[in-house]
Amino acid sequence: MRPGRWERRDEIRANKAKKQEEKERQQAQQALEEERKKNAALEMENSNSEKKLDMSLTIPNNLYVSLEMENSNSEKKLDMSLEEERKKNAALEMENSNSEKKLDMSLEEERKKNAALEMENQQLREEA
């Protein structure tokens, strides 16, 4: 091959690698954004549940005493639901963290591959 073809081939490889890297980064970013939206929705749901609980606690005492038995089960369910939501949020945050770590590792791998290809290209140029 002529030297110009090597350079063009190297350029094409580098462009493909960059496009793939950008595509993977965007996919990871999109997944992260989706997880953040899920977290926001869960936080909103938790907030609404906490507001309902707070409202039930502001009922005047004489009413509260008469409703206490009825509300007891609801509050337990609400507390359990709130705890479950917190656990889900923690799991989603862990998943987001893992996604970000995978993205960072993938990016580092692509950089290493690019560096290796550049070294290989340099050696080929020197041999030519």
Sequence and secondary structure as in RCSB ss.txt:
>XXXX:A:sequence
MRPGRWERRDEIRANKAKKQEEKERQQAQQALEEERKKNAALEMENSNSEKKLDMSLTIPNNLYVSLEMENSNSE
KKLDMSLEEERKKNAALEMENSNSEKKLDMSLEEERKKNAALEMENQQLREEA
>XXXX:A:secstr
  HHHHHHHHHHHHHHHHHHHHHHHHHHHHHHHHHHHHHHHHHHHHHHHHHHHHHHHTS HHHHHHHHHHHHHHH
HHHHHHHHHHHHHHHHHHHHHHHHHHHHHHHHHHHHHHHHHHHHHHHHHHHH 
